[in-house]
Amino acid sequence: MDVDRDLTEQQQDSANDIHAAGITIQLKDGRVVCASVTPELLNKVMQSISADELNTLVCAITEAVEDPDARGLCQR
């Protein structure tokens, strides 16, 4: 699984400036999806943990969703 933190800010020359942030995730079947988050939230996260730590967290969540394991943490 490959996760790439993608912080995107888009500013147009219009009155409707767009500010967006997302985390790009490559699923095990090869599809790439983007999880949208507010730029403020992603900035807070990135002030607290490194990109590698965020990658580890996102990978763990993605793996748990794609391959659920009903056993308790002590049994793994």
Secondary structure, 3 states (H helix, E strand, C coil): CEEEEECCEECCCCCCCEECEEEEEECCCCCEEEEEECHHHHHHHHHHCCHHHHHHHHHHHHHHHHCCCCCCHHHC
